[in-house]
Amino acid sequence: MKISIVCPTRKRIKDVKRLLFSIHNTVKVPEQVEILFVIDDDDDETIQFVDKFKDSFDFGVKKVIIERNKYIFSDFANKALPYCDGEIFLAIGDDGTFNSNEWDEEIRKEFEQIDHKILLLHFNDLSDHCVDRAGHLAVHKNWIDVVGYFSPPWFDGDWGDWWMTFLADGASAKKYRFDIIIEHLNVWHGKAEPDETYHQHKIRREKLQSPDKNPDHPMNTKQDILRKNIEDLKQFKANFKRD
């Protein structure tokens, strides 16, 4: 099974380069891995950088160009789906790095042993919340076919990871691999300096607020969708067993 890594990015050339070389240095079967960078159409520097490096690795490197400010933040990853060749989809930010050798082979093994493929596999990002909350995660295309998205397209800020965690927990379909380290080198963990992209995201996050402070927060208004998604995943698993 091929793995498609989806990474939205904006004006972080050094981070993109670091991420690419972390894949190169740790992947076991590069021909069965690709990474797709979702880039704003006004970010010429990143577009040119990805074009420059797209043929430099044994794994696939693609770019998906989206119109600036047209899509909500958590919907960016979904825009890459039509261009993915994989069956397994892995979400990562440009501030992530693959630290564990042969991580791709371990991920394939997890999905190969489940007939229905309904699994949210999440990884050790070396934060204090990664055991319970799915940040860097992978799902199979069956999951996406059932719920209709890779990333929940309602959050103009954070909380997408919480949604995916609640969804997987509700469907009894979540597994944590502490030994697969995909590190999150972000500002909140003291591993990066604030930049323009960080400040823009901070503004969106503060505007959205938390569900207990904002009654219009998607975690409050989309609960019916969350419950339906959970039941649909459960039903898919049950039907697969009967078939």
Sequence and secondary structure as in RCSB ss.txt:
>XXXX:A:sequence
MKISIVCPTRKRIKDVKRLLFSIHNTVKVPEQVEILFVIDDDDDETIQFVDKFKDSFDFGVKKVIIERNKYIFSD
FANKALPYCDGEIFLAIGDDGTFNSNEWDEEIRKEFEQIDHKILLLHFNDLSDHCVDRAGHLAVHKNWIDVVGYF
SPPWFDGDWGDWWMTFLADGASAKKYRFDIIIEHLNVWHGKAEPDETYHQHKIRREKLQSPDKNPDHPMNTKQDI
LRKNIEDLKQFKANFKRD
>XXXX:A:secstr
  EEEEEEESS HHHHHHHHHHHHHH S GGGEEEEEEEETT HHHHHHHHHHTTSSSSEEEEEEE TTTS GGG
TGGGGGGG   SEEEE  TTEEE STTHHHHHHHHHHT SS   EEEEE SSSSTTTS SSEEEEHHHHHHHS S
S TT SSS HHHHHHHHHHHTT EEEEEEEEEEE  TTTTSS   HHHHHHHHHHHHH  TTT TTSHHHHTHHH
HHHHHHHHHHHHHHHHH 
